[in-house]
């Protein structure tokens, strides 16, 4: 069972919203709870941005709802029209993140069962507002997200899965079921990293200032390259699966590729530990990998100069290996610049 900070904050937001409604003896508490749930955002910037946006769209939604209730009454057609209007306006003003709560406001007011009772409609609007502000307050005050640590931990987790897949790819040691399960989890980790990187970069751009912002600019480049190396590893796995085994290579060739993949994995692991500050001495270098890369490249060319059909598939795999090597070297360079 997963129990992360955002789940905890959502629960706290609901508790706070319900307590405030009970304190002021406000009815229809369920709408406050729903609004609090929807108001908890994945980043601080989106939370700050949501506050004025929610006030604008909720007020607009309540006003349009009251207008339609007064002139058209409470009926499915008027509710549908207001919903369409509010979705269009939210998209027009680039406030699409507020659409769920705004539609809750519209539904709460237009299904109040008290057509023409402005006070009752405004009370429901107040309930939604209490829930929204409660969610935003909890999101800002409790468990402020640590993007750097979270991103670094997930990079490590994704690498561990990719490492296992690559280390057993040439030897084909994993069962099909195990391979597919680990591969699926690895791809999920990559998607999560993409999402985290987007949040981190968004917050850096909006909140970063002066020297702190410059430092983040350097680190964000390192983070982007870390993701790039994992993506290259994923591409390499695809190339091995689609081309390597069809080339029907001999045992010595399998050993050659397997050994080079092992060197790359060790280098990649070293770079992650280097970023985390867990390496005592400089054990690897870009020059070392450049030498091994050239040796691997020339060996492959010499072995397959005559068998062009087999060479074609291996060239595809080899190009993916060399691309992976290049981006590991690039990551090494960026880490040196960042840490110096």
N, C-alpha and C positions, 0 to 999 in steps of 0.2 A: 504493500500500500504506500503510495507516494504522499508525503506531507511536507511540502515546501513552504518558503516564506510567503508566496503569493496566496496560497490556500489559507494560511494562518491570517494574513491581512484581510482577506475577504470575509472570514468569519468574524474578525474584530469589527470590521466596517458594518456588518449586519447588526451585531450586538449594540454598537454605538447608536445606529440609526433607530433601532427599536426602543432603546432607553430614552432617547430624546423625544420620540413621539409619545411614549407613555408619560414622560415628565410634563409635557404640555397638553396631555389628554387629547391627542389628535387621533382620529379614527383612520381606518384604511392603512394600517401599518404595513401590510403586505407590499404595497407599492414602494414604501421607503426601503424595505429589504431588497426588492428587485433592483431599485435604482442604485443602492449601495454596492450590490454585486457587480453591476455593469460599470460602475465608476472606477473600480480598481484596475489601474493600467500597468503595463509591464515596465515602464520607465518613468523617471522623475520629470523629464521634459514633457512627455505626453500628458502627465498628470497636471503640470502647471498650465499647459496649453488647453487642457480640457475644461478648466474652471471657467474662463470667460466664454469659451465656445458653448458650454452647457447652459450658462445663464442666458446667453443670447437665443439659442435655438429653443430652449425650454419656454422662455417667456414668449417667443414668437409662436411656438406651438400652442401654448395655452390661450393666447390672444385669438389666433385663428380658430381654434376649437370653440371658444365662447361666441365668436362671430357667427359661425355656422350653426351652433345650437340655437342661437337667438332667431336667425332667419329661416333655417331649414329644419330645426328640431333634431332630436336624437333618432337617427335611422341608419341602417347599413350604408346607404349611398353617401350620406354626408361624412360618415366616418372614413369611408374609402377615399373620398375626395381629399379630405384633410391629410390623410396619410400620404397620398401621392404628392400633394403640395409640399409637405414638410421634407420628404425625401429629396425632391427636386431642389428645394431651397438649400438644404444642407449640402448637397453636391455642388450647387452653384457657388456657395460661399466657402467651399473646400473645408467643410466641417463634417465630413462623412463619419468620423469616429463618434459623433454625438447622436447619430441616427437611432440606435437602439433605445437610449433613455428618452429621447424626444418622442418616439412613438409610444413608449410606455406612458408618458405624460398625456399625449393625445387620447390614448385609449382610456386612461383613468378618468379624464374629464368628460369625454363624450359617451361614456357608459355609466355615468353617475346615477342615472335614473331620476335626475331632478332637473329637467330641462328648464332653463331660464333662471335657475338658482345660482347666481353668480358666486355667492359666498361659499356654497358647497363645492363648486368647481375650483375656486381659489384655494380651498382647504386641501383638495387633492394635489393641486400644483405645489403647495407648501410641503406636503408629505414627500413628493418626488424630490424637491429641492433639499430637504433634510437628508434623504438617503444619498443623494449625489455628493453633497458637501461632506458627509460622514465618510464616504468611500475615498474621496480625494484627500481628506485630512489624514486618515489612517495610512494611506499610501505614501504620503510625504513624511509622516512622523515615525513610522514603525518599519524596522528592517530595510533601511535604505539599501538599494541594490549595490553589490560590489562586483561590477562588471569585469574588472581586471582579473580577480581571483576566479570568478566563475568561468570566464573565457579560458583562462590558463588550465583549469581543471578539466574542462571539456575537450580542450586540445589534447591533453594527456590521454583522456579516455578514448577519443577517436583514434589516436595514434596506436594505442595498444591493440585495438581491434584490427586496424589496417596492418599492423606489424605481423599479427598472427596469420592473416590472410596471405600476405606477401611471402612470408617465410615458408609457407606450405604450398604455395601456388605451383611452383615448378615441379616439386616432388609429388604433388597431388595426394597428400596424406590425409586431408580431412574428408569425412564422408560428405556426400552431397547435401544431406540435411543440415549438418553442422555448418558447412560452408555458406549455404543460403541464409541460415539464421544469423550468423555473424555478419555477413555482408549486408543484410537488411538493417541490422542495428547500426552498422557503420554508416550507412547512408542516412539514417535518421539523425545520427550525431552530426553529420555534415550539415544537414538542414537546420538543426538547432544552432550550430555555430554561425551559419549565415544570418539567422534571425538575431542572435546575440550581437554579432558584429554590427548589424544595422542599428540596433538600439544604442550600442556604445558609441558608434560614430555620430549618430544623430545628437546624442547628449553632449558629446565633445564639441561639436560645431556650434550648438546653441548656448552652452554654458561656459566653454573654455575661454580663458583670458590670459593675456600677457605671457610670461614665461611658462606658466603651468600649461597653457594651451600649446606652446611650442614643443614642450616635452611630450604631450599627448599626441601631437602630430607625428613625432618620430616613432612613438610606440605603436600608433595605429598602422603605420607602414609595416612594422614588424608583424603585427597581428594579421594584416592582409596577406603577407607573404607566408605566414604559417598556414593559413587556410589554403593558399595556392599550392603549397607542397602536399597537403593532404588530398587536394583535388587531383593533382598529378599522380599521386599514388593510386587513387581510384581509377583514373584513366589507364594506368599500367595494369591493374588487375583485369580490367575489361579486355585489354589487348592480349594478355596472356590467355585468358579464357577463350577468346574468339580466334586466336591465330597460332599460339605456340604449340598446342598439342596436335593440331592438324599438320604441322610441319614434320612430325614423326622423327624427332632428333635422336641421335645416339646418346649413350650414357655420358660420354665425356663432355658433350655439348650441354646436356642438362646440368652437369656439375659446374660448368663455366658460368651459365646464367644464374644458377642457384647461389653460387659463391658471390657473384657481383651484387645480386639482390640483397644478400646478407650484409655486404659492406654498406650498401645504401641505407638499410634499416638501422645499422649501428650508427652511421653518420647522422641520420635524422634524430635518433634518440639522444645522441650527444648534444645536438643543437637545442632540443627542448630543455634538457638539463642545464645547458649553458645559459639559456634565458632565465631559468628559475634560480640560477646562482648556486647550483648543487655540484658543480665540477671544480675540483681543487686546482688542477693544472690543465694546460692546453694540450689535449690528447690528439686532436685531429686538426686538419687544416684543409682549406679549399684546394691548396696545391697538391696535397696527398690524393684527394679525390680526382683532381684533374689528371694526375698521372695514371691512376687506376682506370679512369674513364677511357683515356687514350689507348691503354693496353687492351682493355676489353673491346673497344671499337675495332682496332686493327686485327685482333685475333678472330673476331667474327667475320670480317671481310676476307681474311686469308682462308678460312675454313669453307666458305661457301661461294667461291668465285665461279665454280662450274655449274652447280645445281641452282639454276635461276629460280625455279618454281619454289623450292624450299627457301631460298634466300629471300624471296619477296615477303613471305610471311614473317620471317625472322627480322627483316629490316623494319617491319611495322612494330614488332615488339621491342627491337633495339632502339628505335627512335623514341618510344615511350620511356624506356630506361634512361636514355640520354637527356630527355626533357626533364625527367624527375631529378636527375643529377644536377642539371643546370640550375633548377630552382632551389635545390638544397644549398648549392654554392652561393646563390643570391641571398638566401636567408642568412648564411654565415656572414656575408659582407654587411648586411643590414644590422645584424646583432653586434658586430664589432663597432659600427658607427654609433649605435644606440648606447652601448655600454661604456664607450669611451667619452 
